[in-house]
């Protein structure tokens, strides 16, 4: 449905670009596209707006329909998108690009207004590649190397952040359904932070987002998709990241310390040990 809609939204001047624009989309397996939208793009966009994000289906596709820059009126809110759209195209079309071999990407953001047509397909390709670099899929990890995520982040992380990522990719209960939901919650938060601030203060952000996400896991005997969604909305770090001006606006967010009596008693020793080490577990 989204593919058909955005193909119709191409301007007449861009008809010849259709095949190139959808090539990456069509190269992906349907399962890859489904996971990209259902597990990441849909959830991050909805949670950032304070909305529920349980299941992505055809009733939700309107979330990925936006403005047609050739048809919409000259509303002031559209002007930054229109300027960026035309400037990027003009920059890439200049003869100097044949000399310096530079190419400018459109400045996409996960919570921005969708630009219909060509930019939608570019956005999908951009985030499919970015998220694949950030999220380590154990099914495809060579030798199931838990350090893969650390390397791909392309940043000199501090030891504790490395330890958190290593633990999340190796602790014994990580493949359970509930742990999978919490891992998706954590991954979405890290992806949204990177999309907003890049690698600035990334180690501290990983620590903060780990405590935020996995406090839900330590408290609950069973974690289903509804519980994951409720935690995201009740303690909404996505809204905080969206509204933040500096990384400190996220990093200074106070999080409560867990008491042993609050925890579910399941054997999440590795996670609990990290909480205790970071002074978030009594």
C-alpha positions as CSV (number, residue, x, y, z in Angstrom):
1,X,0.0,0.0,0.0
2,X,2.8,2.4,0.9
3,X,4.7,1.6,-2.2
4,X,1.7,2.2,-4.5
5,X,0.8,5.4,-2.7
6,X,4.3,6.9,-2.9
7,X,4.8,5.9,-6.6
8,X,1.7,7.9,-7.4
9,X,3.1,10.9,-5.5
10,X,6.1,11.2,-7.8
11,X,6.1,14.5,-9.7
12,X,5.9,14.5,-13.5
13,X,9.5,15.7,-13.6
14,X,10.7,12.7,-11.6
15,X,9.1,10.0,-13.6
16,X,12.4,8.7,-14.9
17,X,13.7,8.4,-11.4
18,X,11.1,5.9,-10.2
19,X,13.0,2.8,-11.1
20,X,16.2,4.0,-9.3
21,X,14.2,5.2,-6.3
22,X,12.5,1.9,-5.6
23,X,15.4,-0.4,-6.5
24,X,16.6,-0.8,-2.9
25,X,13.0,-1.3,-1.6
26,X,12.5,-4.1,-4.1
27,X,15.9,-5.7,-3.2
28,X,14.7,-6.3,0.4
29,X,12.8,-9.4,1.4
30,X,9.3,-8.7,2.6
31,X,10.3,-9.9,6.1
32,X,13.1,-7.3,6.2
33,X,10.7,-4.5,5.3
34,X,8.1,-5.8,7.8
35,X,10.7,-5.7,10.6
36,X,12.0,-2.3,9.6
37,X,8.6,-0.7,9.8
38,X,6.9,-2.7,12.5
39,X,9.8,-2.9,15.0
40,X,11.5,0.4,14.5
41,X,10.1,3.1,12.3
42,X,6.5,2.7,13.4
43,X,7.3,2.3,17.1
44,X,9.8,5.2,17.3
45,X,7.5,7.6,15.4
46,X,4.4,6.7,17.5
47,X,6.2,6.7,20.9
48,X,7.8,10.0,20.1
49,X,4.3,11.4,19.7
50,X,3.1,9.8,22.9
51,X,1.0,7.2,21.0
52,X,0.6,3.5,21.4
53,X,2.7,1.3,19.1
54,X,1.6,-2.3,19.4
55,X,1.1,-3.7,15.9
56,X,1.8,-2.1,12.5
57,X,-0.9,-3.0,10.0
58,X,-2.7,-1.4,7.1
59,X,-4.8,0.8,9.4
60,X,-1.5,2.4,10.5
61,X,0.0,3.2,7.1
62,X,-1.2,6.9,7.3
63,X,1.7,7.4,9.7
64,X,4.0,7.2,6.7
65,X,2.1,9.5,4.4
66,X,3.0,13.2,4.5
67,X,3.3,16.1,2.2
68,X,3.7,16.4,-1.6
69,X,6.0,19.4,-2.1
70,X,4.7,20.1,-5.6
71,X,1.0,20.1,-4.6
72,X,0.8,21.4,-1.0
73,X,0.0,25.1,-0.4
74,X,2.8,27.4,0.6
75,X,2.3,26.7,4.3
76,X,5.2,28.0,6.5
77,X,5.9,24.7,8.1
78,X,6.7,23.1,4.7
79,X,9.3,25.7,3.8
80,X,12.3,24.0,5.6
81,X,11.5,20.7,3.9
82,X,11.1,22.4,0.5
83,X,14.4,24.2,0.9
84,X,16.3,21.1,2.0
85,X,14.7,19.1,-0.8
86,X,15.8,21.4,-3.6
87,X,19.1,22.4,-2.1
88,X,20.2,18.7,-1.8
89,X,19.2,18.0,-5.4
90,X,21.0,21.1,-6.7
91,X,24.2,20.4,-4.8
92,X,24.3,16.8,-6.1
93,X,23.7,17.9,-9.7
94,X,26.5,20.5,-9.9
95,X,29.5,19.7,-12.1
96,X,31.9,20.0,-9.1
97,X,30.6,16.7,-7.8
98,X,32.4,15.0,-10.8
99,X,35.6,16.5,-9.4
100,X,35.3,16.1,-5.6
101,X,33.1,13.0,-5.7
102,X,31.0,14.3,-2.8
103,X,27.4,13.5,-2.4
104,X,25.0,15.0,0.1
105,X,22.3,12.9,1.6
106,X,18.9,14.4,2.5
107,X,18.9,15.2,6.2
108,X,16.3,12.6,7.4
109,X,15.1,12.4,10.9
110,X,13.0,9.6,12.4
111,X,10.2,11.9,13.7
112,X,10.1,14.4,10.8
113,X,7.2,15.0,8.4
114,X,7.3,12.4,5.6
115,X,7.9,13.8,2.1
116,X,5.8,11.9,-0.3
117,X,7.3,10.2,-3.4
118,X,11.0,9.8,-4.0
119,X,12.1,11.0,-0.6
120,X,10.0,8.3,1.1
121,X,11.9,5.6,-0.7
122,X,15.2,7.3,0.0
123,X,14.2,7.5,3.7
124,X,13.3,3.8,3.8
125,X,16.6,2.9,2.3
126,X,18.5,5.3,4.6
127,X,17.1,3.8,7.8
128,X,17.2,0.2,6.6
129,X,21.0,0.6,6.2
130,X,21.5,2.6,9.4
131,X,19.5,0.3,11.6
132,X,21.2,-2.8,10.1
133,X,24.5,-1.2,11.1
134,X,23.4,-0.5,14.7
135,X,21.3,-3.6,15.5
136,X,23.2,-6.9,15.6
137,X,21.0,-9.7,14.3
138,X,22.2,-12.9,16.0
139,X,20.8,-15.0,13.1
140,X,23.2,-13.3,10.8
141,X,26.1,-12.6,13.1
142,X,29.2,-14.5,12.0
143,X,30.2,-16.8,14.9
144,X,27.5,-15.1,17.0
145,X,30.1,-12.4,18.0
146,X,28.5,-10.3,20.8
147,X,31.1,-7.5,20.1
148,X,29.6,-6.9,16.6
149,X,27.3,-4.1,17.8
150,X,30.1,-2.4,19.6
151,X,32.3,-2.3,16.5
152,X,29.5,-1.2,14.2
153,X,28.7,1.8,16.3
154,X,32.0,3.2,15.1
155,X,32.7,5.0,18.3
156,X,35.2,4.6,21.1
157,X,32.8,3.6,23.8
158,X,33.7,3.7,27.5
159,X,34.2,0.3,29.3
160,X,30.8,0.2,31.0
161,X,28.9,0.9,27.8
162,X,30.9,-1.9,26.2
163,X,30.1,-4.2,29.1
164,X,26.4,-3.4,28.8
165,X,26.3,-4.2,25.1
166,X,28.3,-7.3,25.5
167,X,26.0,-8.5,28.3
168,X,22.8,-7.8,26.3
169,X,24.2,-9.8,23.4
170,X,25.3,-12.8,25.5
171,X,23.3,-13.3,28.7
172,X,21.5,-16.6,28.8
173,X,17.9,-15.5,28.9
174,X,18.2,-13.0,26.0
175,X,16.3,-15.2,23.5
176,X,13.1,-15.4,25.6
177,X,10.1,-13.5,24.2
178,X,9.9,-10.9,27.0
179,X,13.6,-10.2,26.8
180,X,13.2,-9.8,23.0
181,X,10.6,-7.1,23.6
182,X,12.8,-5.2,26.1
183,X,15.7,-5.5,23.8
184,X,13.6,-3.9,21.0
185,X,12.7,-1.1,23.4
186,X,16.3,-0.5,24.2
187,X,17.4,-0.7,20.5
188,X,14.7,1.8,19.5
189,X,15.8,4.3,22.1
190,X,19.5,4.0,21.1
191,X,18.6,4.4,17.4
192,X,16.5,7.5,18.2
193,X,19.2,9.0,20.3
194,X,21.8,8.4,17.6
195,X,19.4,9.9,15.0
196,X,19.1,13.0,17.1
197,X,22.6,13.5,18.6
198,X,24.9,11.2,16.7
199,X,27.7,9.7,18.8
200,X,27.9,12.6,21.2
201,X,27.9,11.3,24.8
202,X,26.9,7.9,23.4
203,X,28.4,5.8,26.2
204,X,26.4,7.7,28.9
205,X,23.3,7.5,26.7
206,X,23.7,3.7,26.5
207,X,24.0,3.5,30.3
208,X,20.9,5.6,30.8
209,X,18.8,3.8,28.2
210,X,19.8,0.4,29.5
211,X,18.6,1.3,33.0
212,X,15.4,2.8,31.6
213,X,14.5,-0.2,29.4
214,X,15.7,-3.1,31.6
215,X,14.1,-1.9,34.8
216,X,10.9,-3.1,33.2
217,X,12.4,-6.5,32.7
218,X,13.7,-6.8,36.3
219,X,10.3,-5.8,37.7
220,X,8.1,-8.1,35.7
221,X,7.8,-11.9,35.8
222,X,6.3,-11.8,32.3
223,X,6.8,-9.1,29.7
224,X,4.4,-9.0,26.7
225,X,4.1,-6.5,23.9
226,X,1.4,-4.6,25.9
227,X,3.8,-4.2,28.9
228,X,6.6,-3.0,26.6
229,X,4.3,-0.5,25.1
230,X,3.0,0.7,28.5
231,X,6.6,1.2,29.7
232,X,7.5,3.2,26.7
233,X,4.5,5.5,27.2
234,X,4.5,5.8,31.0
235,X,8.3,6.6,31.2
236,X,8.6,8.1,27.7
237,X,12.2,8.6,26.9
238,X,11.3,9.1,23.2
239,X,9.4,12.3,24.0
240,X,12.3,13.4,26.1
241,X,14.8,12.8,23.2
242,X,12.4,14.5,20.8
243,X,12.2,17.6,22.9
244,X,15.8,17.6,24.0
245,X,18.2,20.4,22.8
246,X,21.4,18.9,24.2
247,X,22.3,15.3,25.2
248,X,22.3,16.5,28.8
249,X,18.6,16.9,28.6
250,X,18.4,13.2,28.3
251,X,21.4,12.1,30.4
252,X,20.2,14.2,33.4
253,X,16.8,12.5,33.5
254,X,16.6,10.9,37.0
255,X,15.7,7.2,37.1
256,X,14.6,5.4,40.3
257,X,16.8,2.8,42.0
258,X,15.2,-0.7,42.2
259,X,14.9,-2.6,45.4
260,X,15.2,-6.3,45.5
261,X,11.6,-6.6,46.8
262,X,10.4,-4.9,43.6
263,X,12.1,-7.4,41.3
264,X,10.5,-10.6,40.0
265,X,13.0,-13.1,41.3
266,X,13.7,-14.6,37.9
267,X,17.3,-15.5,37.2
268,X,18.5,-12.4,35.4
269,X,21.8,-12.3,37.3
270,X,23.8,-10.6,34.7
271,X,21.3,-7.8,34.3
272,X,20.9,-7.4,38.0
273,X,24.7,-7.3,38.5
274,X,24.9,-4.4,36.1
275,X,22.2,-2.5,37.9
276,X,24.0,-3.1,41.2
277,X,27.3,-2.0,39.7
278,X,25.7,1.2,38.4
279,X,24.0,1.9,41.8
280,X,20.5,1.3,40.5
281,X,19.8,-1.9,42.5
282,X,19.7,-2.3,46.2
